[in-house]
Amino acid sequence: MAPFTLEFLGTSGAIRTPRPGCPCRLCRQARRVGIPWERTGPSVFVHGPDVLIDTPEESALQVDRAGIGHIAAGLYSHWHPDHTAGRRMWETRNWDFRRWPPQHICTPIYLPPNVARDFKIFMGLEENFRYLEDKGIVQVHVMEEPLELGGWRITARQVAEEYVYAFLFEEIEFDATDAPRRVLIAMDELVGWSPPDDLVGVDLAVLPTGVFEFHPFTGQRRIPQEHPVLTFEATFRQTLQMVEKLQPKQLIFAHIEECDGNSPEELLLLADQLRRERGWNVTFAYDTLVVEL
């Protein structure tokens, strides 16, 4: 069996917890207690294939906190700043500041086709990565074909929004008596998505939680019906419908927004409710959570 351990470096959505200057209960407690109340930007590291997915603002701190050494490749799910703004992590990690001539680390970066397209358009991303390439610390590739790393095949799978991708990990080194394992990691942006038949029954699915249009226990409306966020973000209830079709053997929710106001205790209760009512093996992730497949 090929090793596969998933480490959640950051589990917030677009808004970290605590949000700077915010006096709400969630942010106050995050400042006092730290993890699991505190959440940094969305990023995961897959031990085994040794792949880092996305670099939010806090990426350098996340990678250092986790004690990550070897990184075989970096992947990007889409161009949004909460997933790319910490790209200078590659510079501070890979640059050899001590020796001359320097012996930089050069990490391959893989961009699915429409992510590569959007890097040319938004936030100077292509220019920034060209600078890093010129310094010899990354090498950017368009991910036209699946990657094979550490006994796993990694395929970029487009979701409903054409600019964003999920990543499917399929085991290619496994015992003949066992079925190859499959893991789906969707970092964000599942609005309008319906899981295709070939993904049904994956061993593990990591999905964004979606915004809480309604209170998860009382059903009271939280987000006004006319709020534009409901036109471009999947809601939690819509995400549950996706899970009903996907039927993963294990489910982990991440990309948990500060503005939804859900505490770690409330999310534990919600996971317990989903286990009882739907029979799911489900967890809401927190920063530093490690899950071995």
Backbone bond lengths (Angstrom), bond angles and torsions (degrees), N, CA, C in turn:
res aa  C-N    CA-C-N  psi(-1)  N-CA   C-N-CA  omega(-1)  CA-C   N-CA-C  phi
1 M - - - 1.464 - - 1.521 110.56 -
2 A 1.304 115.74 137.54 1.460 120.29 177.93 1.529 109.22 -80.05
3 P 1.330 118.23 134.40 1.468 119.79 -179.44 1.521 111.71 -66.22
4 F 1.331 114.96 145.98 1.466 120.71 178.50 1.522 107.72 -155.19
5 T 1.324 116.02 110.68 1.460 121.81 175.51 1.513 108.15 -130.29
6 L 1.308 115.60 127.67 1.460 121.77 -175.66 1.523 109.33 -102.28
7 E 1.330 116.21 125.03 1.466 121.49 178.94 1.524 108.71 -116.13
8 F 1.319 115.49 123.06 1.459 121.33 -179.93 1.530 108.58 -86.63
9 L 1.327 115.32 102.66 1.459 120.19 -179.42 1.520 110.99 -74.35
10 G 1.336 116.74 -37.31 1.459 121.75 179.14 1.513 109.62 -150.81
11 T 1.340 116.62 140.29 1.468 120.43 -171.76 1.519 113.43 -127.29
12 S 1.324 118.02 9.32 1.464 118.32 176.12 1.516 109.30 -77.80
13 G 1.334 114.02 172.64 1.448 119.56 170.07 1.512 109.35 -95.53
14 A 1.320 116.11 -137.80 1.461 120.40 -179.82 1.520 111.75 -66.68
15 I 1.332 117.08 -24.39 1.463 121.97 -178.26 1.517 108.92 -115.51
16 R 1.326 115.70 117.27 1.459 120.51 -179.99 1.522 110.19 -71.40
17 T 1.337 115.60 164.07 1.455 122.48 173.21 1.525 108.49 -122.82
18 P 1.353 119.66 121.54 1.461 126.52 4.28 1.528 112.15 -79.84
19 R 1.314 113.26 149.78 1.462 119.74 173.72 1.518 108.10 -82.51
20 P 1.334 118.72 131.46 1.465 120.34 -176.47 1.529 111.75 -53.26
21 G 1.329 115.11 126.75 1.459 121.00 176.52 1.506 115.42 82.13
22 C 1.323 118.51 -3.97 1.467 120.54 -175.39 1.529 110.26 -81.47
23 P 1.352 117.55 128.97 1.464 120.61 -179.29 1.524 114.16 -95.94
24 C 1.337 119.06 10.84 1.465 120.15 -175.37 1.528 110.65 -67.71
25 R 1.323 115.79 164.56 1.466 122.57 -178.50 1.524 111.36 -56.57
26 L 1.335 116.71 -44.45 1.460 120.79 -177.50 1.524 110.98 -61.75
27 C 1.325 116.91 -46.58 1.466 120.78 -177.19 1.524 111.53 -70.68
28 R 1.332 117.54 -38.27 1.469 119.71 177.66 1.528 110.43 -61.27
29 Q 1.316 115.95 -44.81 1.465 119.42 -179.19 1.522 111.15 -68.21
30 A 1.332 117.65 -36.09 1.468 120.42 177.74 1.520 110.84 -62.41
31 R 1.336 116.79 -37.78 1.470 119.69 178.26 1.527 110.83 -68.09
32 R 1.323 116.72 -36.75 1.465 120.16 -177.53 1.524 112.22 -75.81
33 V 1.327 116.18 -42.34 1.460 121.20 -167.97 1.526 112.80 -100.97
34 G 1.343 116.56 -34.54 1.461 119.49 -172.36 1.518 110.54 81.39
35 I 1.316 116.66 -147.17 1.466 121.89 179.87 1.529 109.13 -64.23
36 P 1.350 121.25 137.58 1.467 127.92 11.98 1.528 115.19 -90.79
37 W 1.343 117.53 0.65 1.465 119.10 178.82 1.523 111.09 -71.82
38 E 1.310 116.33 -40.44 1.468 120.66 -179.44 1.527 109.90 -74.14
39 R 1.330 115.74 135.61 1.463 120.78 177.95 1.526 109.33 -133.38
40 T 1.330 115.56 127.35 1.463 120.64 174.28 1.529 109.19 -99.22
41 G 1.336 115.94 177.37 1.456 121.55 -170.12 1.521 114.52 -61.88
42 P 1.345 116.72 160.30 1.461 122.24 -170.57 1.527 114.14 -69.44
43 S 1.325 115.21 118.91 1.464 121.08 177.83 1.517 108.91 -163.56
44 V 1.334 116.16 144.14 1.461 121.07 174.43 1.523 109.04 -133.88
45 F 1.335 114.91 152.98 1.463 121.28 172.78 1.516 107.93 -121.58
46 V 1.321 115.77 131.92 1.459 121.73 -179.27 1.523 108.38 -105.33
47 H 1.333 115.76 105.01 1.459 121.34 176.72 1.526 108.83 -75.46
48 G 1.295 116.02 137.82 1.467 122.80 -174.18 1.507 106.86 118.96
49 P 1.336 117.79 -78.94 1.465 119.17 168.05 1.519 112.63 -71.68
50 D 1.345 117.07 -16.34 1.476 123.21 177.25 1.524 111.97 58.47
51 V 1.316 114.62 56.36 1.460 122.30 -176.78 1.523 109.67 -114.59
52 L 1.326 116.06 132.14 1.464 122.35 173.91 1.524 108.47 -101.42
53 I 1.326 116.34 127.64 1.458 120.99 179.03 1.519 109.22 -110.52
54 D 1.319 115.81 114.94 1.470 125.87 174.59 1.535 112.54 72.47
55 T 1.339 114.36 148.81 1.468 121.68 -179.23 1.526 109.40 -131.40
56 P 1.330 118.43 88.67 1.465 121.39 175.95 1.524 111.23 -70.91
57 E 1.338 116.49 -179.19 1.468 120.66 -176.20 1.521 112.82 -51.02
58 E 1.329 116.65 -38.42 1.467 120.83 -173.21 1.526 112.95 -91.86
59 S 1.319 118.28 16.56 1.463 120.99 -170.76 1.524 113.34 -55.33
60 A 1.317 117.82 -44.08 1.468 119.57 -178.83 1.525 110.88 -60.82
61 L 1.329 116.83 -42.04 1.461 120.78 178.56 1.525 110.76 -67.02
62 Q 1.325 117.09 -39.51 1.465 121.00 -179.56 1.524 111.52 -63.76
63 V 1.327 116.23 -48.80 1.463 120.80 -177.33 1.523 110.22 -63.83
64 D 1.328 116.52 -39.36 1.460 120.15 178.37 1.523 111.08 -68.48
65 R 1.327 117.06 -44.14 1.470 121.40 179.99 1.520 111.26 -58.10
66 A 1.339 116.54 -37.98 1.464 121.08 -178.34 1.524 112.88 -78.79
67 G 1.330 117.46 -10.19 1.456 120.20 -178.81 1.516 113.35 66.70
68 I 1.324 116.15 32.47 1.465 120.70 -177.17 1.524 109.79 -73.82
69 G 1.319 116.22 128.87 1.453 121.42 177.17 1.515 111.04 -98.32
70 H 1.325 115.53 -87.74 1.462 120.77 -176.31 1.522 111.08 -73.29
71 I 1.323 116.81 131.33 1.460 123.00 170.89 1.523 106.85 -123.02
72 A 1.333 115.88 111.38 1.465 119.89 -177.50 1.514 112.09 -74.22
73 A 1.339 116.68 -30.39 1.463 120.07 -178.05 1.520 109.63 -164.44
74 G 1.329 114.75 153.37 1.456 121.79 170.83 1.516 109.32 -111.96
75 L 1.327 116.47 136.83 1.462 122.32 178.21 1.524 109.07 -120.43
76 Y 1.324 116.02 149.00 1.464 120.86 175.44 1.521 109.56 -125.33
77 S 1.331 114.89 129.98 1.463 120.82 -177.73 1.518 112.39 -81.48
78 H 1.332 117.69 -32.26 1.464 122.79 177.92 1.524 107.82 -171.66
79 W 1.332 116.59 -179.99 1.460 120.93 -168.47 1.525 114.40 -89.80
80 H 1.301 120.06 -9.28 1.467 121.70 -170.53 1.532 111.63 -55.67
81 P 1.339 116.84 144.93 1.465 120.20 -173.49 1.520 114.50 -61.61
82 D 1.335 118.76 -30.77 1.464 118.43 178.62 1.526 111.76 -68.56
83 H 1.332 117.10 -8.84 1.465 121.46 177.87 1.534 113.09 -113.40
84 T 1.325 117.33 -7.75 1.476 120.18 -174.95 1.527 114.64 -130.70
85 A 1.325 118.54 -13.37 1.468 120.05 -168.78 1.522 113.52 -67.60
86 G 1.330 117.87 -15.48 1.460 120.24 178.00 1.514 113.64 -97.48
87 R 1.325 116.93 25.10 1.471 120.56 -175.81 1.520 113.14 -62.67
88 R 1.327 118.07 -18.31 1.467 119.17 177.54 1.535 111.56 -67.90
89 M 1.328 117.23 -10.61 1.460 119.99 171.45 1.518 110.97 -50.88
90 W 1.350 116.92 -39.78 1.464 119.50 -179.90 1.522 110.81 -61.32
91 E 1.329 116.84 -36.47 1.462 120.44 -179.74 1.520 111.00 -69.26
92 T 1.338 117.23 -49.07 1.464 119.19 -176.86 1.526 111.70 -70.48
93 R 1.327 117.48 -27.92 1.464 120.41 179.66 1.520 112.33 -80.81
94 N 1.333 117.17 -43.09 1.465 120.90 -167.87 1.524 114.52 -93.53
95 W 1.312 117.13 -20.36 1.467 120.35 -176.67 1.528 109.87 -73.13
96 D 1.308 116.40 132.36 1.466 121.74 174.89 1.521 107.93 -90.49
97 F 1.334 116.31 100.17 1.462 121.61 -177.02 1.527 112.63 -86.74
98 R 1.330 119.08 -9.65 1.459 121.31 -170.14 1.526 113.82 -100.99
99 R 1.340 117.23 -36.29 1.463 119.43 -172.37 1.521 111.19 -100.41
100 W 1.329 114.40 154.05 1.463 120.00 171.81 1.525 108.40 -138.37
101 P 1.329 118.04 126.89 1.470 124.82 -4.27 1.523 111.27 -65.53
102 P 1.326 117.71 150.54 1.464 120.84 -175.52 1.525 111.77 -70.41
103 Q 1.305 114.79 152.36 1.467 121.56 174.95 1.531 107.85 -119.27
104 H 1.322 114.94 75.63 1.458 120.47 -176.93 1.527 111.11 -65.32
105 I 1.327 115.95 153.49 1.460 122.46 165.48 1.521 107.38 -86.05
106 C 1.314 116.87 137.76 1.468 120.70 177.40 1.531 108.61 -119.32
107 T 1.315 115.99 112.81 1.464 121.88 -177.55 1.523 110.27 -100.07
108 P 1.326 118.68 128.54 1.466 119.62 174.27 1.525 110.97 -70.77
109 I 1.322 115.67 134.51 1.461 123.22 178.18 1.526 107.46 -114.59
110 Y 1.317 116.40 128.98 1.461 120.94 -177.81 1.524 110.22 -114.66
111 L 1.338 114.82 124.36 1.459 122.25 -179.61 1.525 109.01 -115.27
112 P 1.328 118.85 119.74 1.469 119.26 170.96 1.525 110.53 -56.56
113 P 1.329 117.89 155.13 1.473 120.61 -169.12 1.522 115.62 -50.07
114 N 1.312 118.98 -48.17 1.463 119.18 -177.39 1.520 112.56 -75.86
115 V 1.329 116.82 -22.06 1.464 119.27 172.36 1.525 109.21 -69.78
116 A 1.328 116.99 -43.01 1.467 120.29 175.74 1.525 110.59 -59.70
117 R 1.315 116.87 -41.19 1.471 120.90 176.63 1.526 110.72 -59.13
118 D 1.328 116.70 -47.39 1.461 120.34 -176.03 1.524 112.46 -71.34
119 F 1.330 117.67 -26.87 1.463 120.13 175.62 1.531 110.68 -62.94
120 K 1.322 117.21 -25.35 1.463 120.33 177.11 1.528 111.84 -75.13
121 I 1.326 117.33 -19.65 1.462 122.14 -170.29 1.519 112.66 -104.19
122 F 1.324 117.94 -41.40 1.461 121.65 -166.27 1.530 112.91 -108.06
123 M 1.328 115.16 138.02 1.459 123.99 164.71 1.520 114.72 58.67
124 G 1.319 118.26 19.69 1.457 120.09 -179.67 1.514 113.61 63.28
125 L 1.326 117.13 24.97 1.464 120.26 -174.64 1.525 112.31 -63.75
126 E 1.331 117.21 -45.82 1.464 119.00 179.64 1.528 110.45 -61.80
127 E 1.323 116.72 -43.32 1.465 120.23 179.59 1.522 110.70 -61.52
128 N 1.337 116.16 -42.97 1.455 120.01 -179.38 1.530 111.08 -63.30
129 F 1.326 117.29 -44.04 1.461 119.37 -179.81 1.526 111.83 -72.36
130 R 1.332 117.51 -28.20 1.460 119.15 174.17 1.530 110.06 -64.52
131 Y 1.332 116.10 -39.93 1.470 120.37 175.63 1.530 110.33 -59.09
132 L 1.348 116.79 -45.88 1.455 120.17 179.91 1.528 111.31 -64.64
133 E 1.334 116.47 -36.49 1.470 120.01 175.91 1.519 110.91 -64.70
134 D 1.330 116.79 -43.58 1.463 120.65 -179.56 1.525 111.27 -60.55
135 K 1.332 116.78 -31.29 1.464 121.06 178.38 1.528 112.39 -81.90
136 G 1.325 116.98 -7.96 1.459 120.27 176.43 1.510 114.70 82.26
137 I 1.341 118.09 24.02 1.468 119.40 -176.08 1.528 113.41 -112.13
138 V 1.322 118.12 -10.52 1.460 121.75 167.98 1.525 107.97 -141.75
139 Q 1.310 115.47 161.91 1.463 121.73 170.54 1.520 106.83 -135.27
140 V 1.327 116.79 116.86 1.460 122.10 -172.42 1.526 110.38 -91.59
141 H 1.331 115.39 133.19 1.458 122.19 178.09 1.522 109.08 -128.15
142 V 1.317 116.50 144.25 1.459 120.59 168.85 1.527 107.10 -81.97
143 M 1.324 115.47 129.22 1.467 121.40 -173.98 1.522 109.74 -85.70
144 E 1.313 115.35 75.28 1.466 120.92 -178.66 1.527 111.93 -77.95
145 E 1.321 116.80 -27.10 1.459 122.29 -177.47 1.526 109.16 -128.65
146 P 1.326 117.66 162.17 1.463 119.80 175.98 1.527 111.55 -61.48
147 L 1.332 115.50 152.27 1.462 122.40 173.60 1.518 108.53 -97.71
148 E 1.321 116.33 152.54 1.452 120.88 172.12 1.519 107.98 -124.26
149 L 1.332 115.51 115.13 1.455 122.16 -176.21 1.525 109.19 -141.79
150 G 1.313 116.41 130.84 1.457 121.15 172.48 1.511 114.98 56.73
151 G 1.320 117.32 33.14 1.455 120.41 179.20 1.512 114.66 84.32
152 W 1.348 116.60 13.29 1.462 121.48 -179.31 1.521 110.53 -129.60
153 R 1.320 115.38 142.12 1.460 121.60 171.40 1.532 107.67 -98.61
154 I 1.335 116.08 128.05 1.462 121.73 -176.08 1.521 108.23 -114.75
155 T 1.318 115.78 121.23 1.459 121.88 -178.05 1.518 109.68 -120.45
156 A 1.325 116.47 132.60 1.467 121.18 174.46 1.522 108.59 -81.80
157 R 1.336 116.22 122.63 1.454 121.70 -177.33 1.526 109.62 -114.92
158 Q 1.318 115.90 118.65 1.456 120.83 178.82 1.524 109.53 -69.33
159 V 1.341 115.77 139.09 1.457 120.15 175.69 1.528 108.39 -101.45
160 A 1.335 118.02 -160.79 1.468 119.33 -174.55 1.523 112.19 -65.15
161 E 1.341 116.72 -41.81 1.459 121.06 175.92 1.524 107.75 -76.66
162 E 1.330 117.39 119.50 1.465 120.52 -168.47 1.522 114.32 -69.10
163 Y 1.328 118.08 -10.56 1.461 120.02 -177.53 1.524 112.85 -93.70
164 V 1.326 118.05 -4.06 1.465 120.49 -173.21 1.525 110.01 -125.44
165 Y 1.338 115.12 150.27 1.462 121.85 -176.45 1.527 110.53 -131.12
166 A 1.322 114.41 146.43 1.457 121.76 163.80 1.531 107.48 -98.80
167 F 1.327 116.14 166.95 1.464 120.54 179.90 1.528 109.54 -122.16
168 L 1.320 115.29 126.84 1.458 122.13 177.53 1.523 108.94 -103.18
169 F 1.326 115.96 122.53 1.461 122.91 176.29 1.532 107.80 -102.98
170 E 1.336 116.73 122.07 1.460 122.23 179.60 1.526 108.99 -120.95
171 E 1.300 116.20 127.84 1.459 121.75 -177.68 1.524 109.90 -70.40
172 I 1.336 115.89 129.81 1.467 120.10 178.11 1.527 111.95 -116.79
173 E 1.330 117.26 -7.09 1.461 121.49 173.66 1.516 107.20 -119.77
174 F 1.332 116.78 101.93 1.459 120.76 -174.41 1.525 109.62 -149.00
175 D 1.341 115.14 160.75 1.459 120.56 177.78 1.519 109.71 -67.27
176 A 1.319 115.32 141.10 1.465 120.01 -177.34 1.522 111.99 -61.44
177 T 1.339 116.64 -24.04 1.469 119.77 -178.56 1.528 112.40 -83.19
178 D 1.318 117.43 -9.51 1.463 121.51 -177.31 1.523 110.58 -111.80
179 A 1.308 115.83 151.34 1.463 120.46 173.11 1.524 109.02 -78.01
180 P 1.326 118.50 143.12 1.467 120.10 177.14 1.524 110.59 -62.55
181 R 1.322 115.75 138.38 1.463 120.82 -179.07 1.524 110.36 -84.31
182 R 1.332 114.86 154.10 1.464 121.09 -179.56 1.521 109.49 -135.52
183 V 1.315 115.00 138.28 1.464 121.84 179.58 1.520 108.47 -130.79
184 L 1.324 116.32 131.41 1.461 122.06 176.81 1.518 108.76 -111.26
185 I 1.340 116.42 124.78 1.464 121.72 177.57 1.519 108.22 -118.65
186 A 1.324 115.41 110.00 1.467 122.04 175.80 1.520 107.30 -111.41
187 M 1.310 116.79 113.59 1.457 120.95 -172.66 1.527 112.99 -78.01
188 D 1.360 117.61 -29.92 1.470 119.29 -171.05 1.527 109.09 -173.63
189 E 1.331 114.97 171.04 1.475 124.10 164.72 1.527 113.86 60.31
190 L 1.341 115.81 62.86 1.458 119.67 178.63 1.523 113.11 -102.05
191 V 1.328 118.23 11.53 1.461 119.35 -178.90 1.532 110.05 -56.34
192 G 1.325 115.41 131.44 1.454 120.65 178.32 1.515 115.98 79.95
193 W 1.330 117.84 1.19 1.468 121.06 -174.93 1.521 111.02 -83.13
194 S 1.299 115.90 140.06 1.461 122.77 169.74 1.518 107.28 -125.57
195 P 1.328 118.57 120.18 1.464 119.99 -175.79 1.525 111.54 -57.54
196 P 1.327 118.04 128.86 1.468 120.15 176.68 1.526 110.80 -69.79
197 D 1.303 115.54 158.61 1.463 120.84 -173.85 1.522 112.82 -59.60
198 D 1.329 117.62 -33.35 1.466 119.08 -175.33 1.524 113.03 -72.23
199 L 1.333 117.61 -10.38 1.461 120.16 177.67 1.530 112.65 -97.45
200 V 1.311 117.16 -9.53 1.464 120.54 -177.52 1.531 109.84 -61.21
201 G 1.341 115.39 131.62 1.453 120.92 176.60 1.506 115.59 84.32
202 V 1.345 118.51 19.13 1.468 119.70 176.56 1.526 109.44 -57.59
203 D 1.322 115.77 154.09 1.464 119.92 -178.04 1.519 112.30 -68.74
204 L 1.318 116.54 -34.66 1.462 121.22 179.51 1.516 108.45 -146.64
205 A 1.322 116.00 134.57 1.462 121.29 173.57 1.517 108.97 -124.84
206 V 1.318 115.87 131.09 1.462 123.11 171.98 1.519 106.43 -109.57
207 L 1.329 116.06 119.89 1.456 120.87 -175.19 1.516 110.56 -130.27
208 P 1.343 117.62 150.08 1.463 119.96 170.91 1.525 109.44 -67.24
209 T 1.320 115.99 143.36 1.461 120.41 -174.94 1.523 112.58 -67.00
210 G 1.317 116.77 -32.86 1.455 119.96 -172.20 1.518 110.26 86.76
211 V 1.314 116.61 159.28 1.465 120.57 -178.12 1.527 109.56 -81.85
212 F 1.329 114.75 147.41 1.461 120.51 -176.62 1.519 109.68 -91.57
213 E 1.320 114.38 87.81 1.462 120.79 176.98 1.530 110.43 -61.17
214 F 1.332 115.60 -32.79 1.460 122.25 179.67 1.525 109.44 -126.19
215 H 1.331 116.33 151.24 1.461 120.54 174.64 1.528 108.38 -59.96
216 P 1.337 118.12 132.26 1.467 119.44 -172.53 1.526 114.36 -65.94
217 F 1.335 118.18 -20.26 1.464 120.47 -177.81 1.527 113.27 -109.43
218 T 1.332 116.88 -42.05 1.466 119.51 -176.81 1.519 112.86 -89.44
219 G 1.336 116.81 -20.72 1.456 120.30 -176.37 1.515 114.18 79.29
220 Q 1.325 117.12 1.68 1.469 120.50 179.88 1.529 109.87 -66.90
221 R 1.334 115.97 137.08 1.463 120.01 -179.77 1.520 110.09 -64.94
222 R 1.320 115.93 131.20 1.462 122.25 177.47 1.526 111.89 -104.40
223 I 1.321 116.54 -38.93 1.460 121.24 -176.55 1.523 108.08 -107.52
224 P 1.329 118.35 124.74 1.466 119.94 179.46 1.528 111.29 -54.87
225 Q 1.312 115.51 141.54 1.458 120.62 -174.91 1.523 112.45 -58.80
226 E 1.345 116.28 -29.36 1.462 120.20 -178.14 1.532 112.85 -87.97
227 H 1.326 117.61 0.31 1.472 120.21 -178.23 1.530 109.48 -64.39
228 P 1.339 118.00 130.67 1.475 119.89 -176.74 1.519 114.16 -63.39
229 V 1.346 118.37 -22.15 1.465 118.90 -178.80 1.531 111.26 -58.49
230 L 1.322 116.86 -27.19 1.463 120.03 -178.24 1.521 112.55 -73.43
231 T 1.330 117.03 -10.05 1.466 120.40 177.51 1.522 112.19 -90.76
232 F 1.342 117.36 -20.00 1.470 118.08 -176.61 1.522 114.12 -127.49
233 E 1.322 118.81 1.71 1.459 121.38 174.79 1.526 109.26 -123.46
234 A 1.315 116.66 137.26 1.460 120.28 172.15 1.518 109.37 -67.80
235 T 1.310 116.97 142.44 1.457 121.06 175.87 1.526 109.66 -88.92
236 F 1.327 115.13 166.90 1.461 119.64 177.65 1.524 110.59 -61.09
237 R 1.322 117.26 -42.39 1.466 119.87 179.78 1.529 111.37 -63.37
238 Q 1.327 116.92 -39.04 1.466 119.53 176.68 1.526 110.97 -65.51
239 T 1.335 116.11 -37.47 1.462 120.06 178.69 1.523 110.93 -64.60
240 L 1.329 117.09 -38.26 1.463 119.85 176.86 1.526 111.25 -60.50
241 Q 1.324 116.85 -36.50 1.467 120.20 176.97 1.530 110.81 -64.89
242 M 1.339 116.24 -38.29 1.463 119.57 176.30 1.522 110.82 -62.56
243 V 1.341 116.35 -41.87 1.464 120.16 -179.73 1.524 110.63 -64.47
244 E 1.326 117.18 -38.21 1.465 120.50 178.40 1.528 110.91 -57.06
245 K 1.325 116.54 -36.96 1.465 119.20 178.21 1.523 111.54 -80.57
246 L 1.324 117.17 -39.73 1.464 121.17 -176.08 1.528 111.87 -67.82
247 Q 1.340 117.21 -39.36 1.468 123.18 178.43 1.530 112.80 50.45
248 P 1.335 117.88 54.84 1.464 119.12 177.06 1.524 110.69 -70.81
249 K 1.321 116.37 153.68 1.459 119.97 176.72 1.529 111.12 -71.41
250 Q 1.309 116.35 -30.67 1.460 121.98 175.93 1.516 107.93 -139.79
251 L 1.332 116.22 140.20 1.461 121.89 -175.14 1.517 109.75 -130.19
252 I 1.330 115.93 132.21 1.465 121.03 174.58 1.516 107.93 -128.03
253 F 1.335 115.28 124.90 1.454 121.21 175.93 1.528 109.72 -92.92
254 A 1.337 116.51 136.73 1.461 122.24 175.21 1.529 107.97 -137.56
255 H 1.344 116.62 -161.75 1.473 121.82 -177.22 1.528 109.48 52.54
256 I 1.323 115.24 61.01 1.463 123.77 -172.61 1.525 108.83 -101.05
257 E 1.321 116.55 117.06 1.462 122.02 -170.23 1.532 112.73 -82.66
258 E 1.329 115.53 138.06 1.465 121.81 175.03 1.513 111.51 -59.23
259 C 1.335 116.97 -40.49 1.462 120.36 -173.76 1.524 112.68 -68.31
260 D 1.335 118.60 -15.85 1.462 119.98 174.57 1.524 112.03 -74.40
261 G 1.335 116.94 -23.23 1.458 120.68 171.75 1.512 116.11 74.97
262 N 1.322 118.92 16.38 1.465 120.75 -177.76 1.527 110.73 -84.33
263 S 1.320 116.69 126.47 1.460 121.69 179.75 1.524 110.33 -80.70
264 P 1.336 118.12 162.94 1.466 119.92 175.37 1.525 112.69 -56.77
265 E 1.338 117.41 -39.18 1.461 120.47 179.20 1.525 111.29 -63.87
266 E 1.330 116.63 -41.52 1.464 119.72 178.69 1.524 111.30 -64.86
267 L 1.320 116.99 -37.90 1.464 119.93 178.97 1.528 111.51 -69.51
268 L 1.335 117.48 -34.07 1.461 120.05 173.92 1.525 110.82 -62.63
269 L 1.338 116.29 -43.25 1.463 120.57 178.15 1.524 111.03 -64.22
270 L 1.334 115.93 -39.21 1.458 119.97 -179.94 1.528 110.80 -66.41
271 A 1.334 117.00 -41.50 1.465 120.01 176.87 1.524 110.57 -61.75
272 D 1.334 116.80 -41.14 1.461 120.72 178.65 1.526 110.91 -63.18
273 Q 1.329 116.46 -39.56 1.463 120.56 177.94 1.525 111.15 -63.37
274 L 1.331 116.53 -42.59 1.466 120.25 179.14 1.526 111.44 -65.62
275 R 1.321 117.31 -35.13 1.463 120.08 176.65 1.528 110.73 -64.50
276 R 1.332 115.79 -45.78 1.466 119.82 -177.83 1.522 111.94 -67.61
277 E 1.332 116.21 -45.35 1.459 120.13 -171.37 1.522 113.32 -84.46
278 R 1.344 117.28 -30.96 1.467 119.81 -174.70 1.524 113.47 -118.20
279 G 1.330 116.42 -8.99 1.455 119.46 177.99 1.514 114.47 75.31
280 W 1.332 116.89 20.94 1.460 120.11 -176.53 1.525 111.63 -87.07
281 N 1.310 116.01 147.66 1.465 123.33 167.85 1.525 106.32 -90.85
282 V 1.329 116.98 92.72 1.462 121.14 -166.90 1.520 111.23 -130.52
283 T 1.319 115.32 143.88 1.461 123.83 178.34 1.519 108.62 -139.23
284 F 1.328 116.39 143.81 1.457 121.19 167.22 1.527 107.07 -96.33
285 A 1.321 116.42 122.00 1.461 121.34 -173.81 1.524 111.23 -70.50
286 Y 1.318 114.81 159.48 1.459 122.92 170.75 1.522 107.20 -139.16
287 D 1.318 117.31 159.08 1.461 121.06 179.33 1.527 109.91 -56.20
288 T 1.311 116.74 135.43 1.471 127.93 179.85 1.528 113.06 83.23
289 L 1.331 119.63 -2.49 1.466 120.48 176.68 1.531 109.68 -59.75
290 V 1.333 116.48 133.20 1.461 122.97 177.69 1.526 108.20 -120.87
291 V 1.321 116.22 128.43 1.463 121.99 -178.33 1.523 108.39 -127.69
292 E 1.318 116.46 121.96 1.466 121.37 177.37 1.514 109.09 -98.18
293 L 1.314 116.03 130.38 1.462 120.74 -179.31 1.525 109.95 -77.82
